Amino acid sequence: MAVVFRTCKSLSKNAIFTRGISSSLRLHSQKPPTPPEPLVNVDVDDKSGVAVVTLNRPPVNSLNTPLLSELKNIIKGLEDNKSRGMILTSSSETVFSAGLDLMEMYNAPKDKLSAFWTTLQSTWLALYRSSFPTVAAINGHAPAGGCLLSLSCEYRVMVGPKFSIGLNETQLGIVAPPWFVICMRDVLGHRQTEMALTSGRMFSAPEALKLGLIDAMVTNKAEAITEAQKFIAQFAKIPPLARKLTKESVRQEGIKYMEDNMIDDLQMFMDLVTQEKIQKGIGLYLASLKKK
Ligand SMILES: CCCCCCCCCC/C=C/CC(=O)SCCNC(=O)CCNC(=O)[C@H](O)C(C)(C)COP(=O)(O)OP(=O)(O)OC[C@H]1O[C@@H](n2cnc3c(N)ncnc32)[C@H](O)[C@@H]1OP(=O)(O)O
């Protein structure tokens, strides 16, 4: 797997920034400061043109505004570079993504809360409607927003059997927004979605496979990447424009929902999440996670 420097340069603002800073600082000091790790890494394979995009926000890849923003920029960069495909995975050995960063929603000022949600909306839309094939190589737990990212890809390969996946919002006393529901329904159908979402159930990888929530189960990350590459390779001979327009057509409900309802959806989020009892619930949940 080779990193194509030219591609990375145009994809990651962070990469340009850190290179620029470290080379100029080297003139003035012996020890340049260690550049910050990007929140999302991207490696583009020279031969296949497929990008492995790795969430890299330890410990649990919770999705905050900077990470979502970085992911969105990378997806846009891949679009601009006419990418052949994208595999989304995690640098953690046990967590794909713990979902939305609860700290972004807890006692947050309204402007930050609003920026957080609009970044989530636009990042999701960029991923969901991306023209290139997308696969989630789910190499760890994927609750809530982690499950949403997976569902927004076209194919899901999960490392099993011990990790779990699902939209668990109701268990937290919050509500999965309609576009989360559409994503789940795209994959599971109406009845199973209703059952899964009203209970907020998390599924083990074998359960998820049986249900169709994931498409394949493997035993490690390397196998997950190989399976993902195989899925993407089958599109090599399909004309990209026909593929893109077909994907958009199949996903029209979700795309249209978001395009038509961005402001209402933001308002619903703000109204719900700023309620005192919801804030209290998030606070208690965070405390329970920290107490573990
Ligand atoms: C008409 C409808 C209108 C609707 C309007 C909108 C409504 C709002 C919708 C909001 C949607 C939200 C979706 C979400 O994604 S909410 C987030 C849900 N996530 C979870 O429930 C997962 C919680 N985490 C875990 O279960 C576990 O952490 C894990 C992922 C299984 C990993 O376990 P592990 O043992 O490895 O790690 P720890 O639990 O010890 O965690 C390490 C530290 O990370 C902190 N942490 C974990 N998850 C989060 C998170 N999501 N946000 C912020 N911080 C998180 C945890 O507290 C530990 O912190 P510490 O090191 O300081 O102790």
The ligand as an ORCA input file, in Angstrom:
! r2SCAN-3c Opt
* xyz 0 1
  C     -37.511     13.352     15.158
  C     -36.172     13.061     15.688
  C     -35.317     14.248     15.871
  C     -33.979     13.828     16.345
  C     -33.082     14.938     16.614
  C     -31.644     14.551     16.891
  C     -31.407     13.837     18.198
  C     -29.996     13.654     18.581
  C     -29.368     12.471     17.962
  C     -28.017     12.261     18.495
  C     -27.385     11.066     17.910
  C     -26.367     10.506     18.494
  C     -25.672      9.367     17.937
  C     -24.415      8.976     18.699
  O     -23.477      8.547     18.098
  S     -24.367      9.233     20.384
  C     -22.924      8.336     20.949
  C     -23.315      6.953     21.290
  N     -22.151      6.150     21.588
  C     -22.157      5.180     22.465
  O     -23.128      4.887     23.110
  C     -20.847      4.459     22.687
  C     -20.281      4.736     24.030
  N     -18.987      4.076     24.193
  C     -18.861      2.765     24.417
  O     -19.800      2.010     24.462
  C     -17.463      2.281     24.623
  O     -16.634      3.381     24.844
  C     -16.897      1.459     23.465
  C     -17.046      2.168     22.122
  C     -17.585      0.083     23.390
  C     -15.366      1.209     23.717
  O     -15.183      0.648     24.983
  P     -13.740      0.704     25.676
  O     -13.847     -0.103     26.923
  O     -12.697      0.343     24.688
  O     -13.497      2.243     25.970
  P     -14.115      3.106     27.169
  O     -15.554      2.874     27.281
  O     -13.275      2.892     28.386
  O     -13.888      4.574     26.631
  C     -12.615      5.197     26.593
  C     -12.808      6.683     26.815
  O     -13.591      7.215     25.742
  C     -14.757      7.872     26.281
  N     -15.859      7.684     25.337
  C     -16.375      6.538     24.872
  N     -17.351      6.750     23.992
  C     -17.467      8.088     23.886
  C     -18.304      8.943     23.106
  N     -19.222      8.488     22.231
  N     -18.156     10.270     23.249
  C     -17.239     10.783     24.088
  N     -16.394     10.026     24.860
  C     -16.522      8.676     24.737
  C     -14.990      7.179     27.601
  O     -15.739      8.004     28.438
  C     -13.574      6.971     28.087
  O     -13.113      8.227     28.583
  P     -12.010      8.308     29.746
  O     -10.760      7.766     29.122
  O     -11.929      9.761     30.073
  O     -12.493      7.459     30.883
*
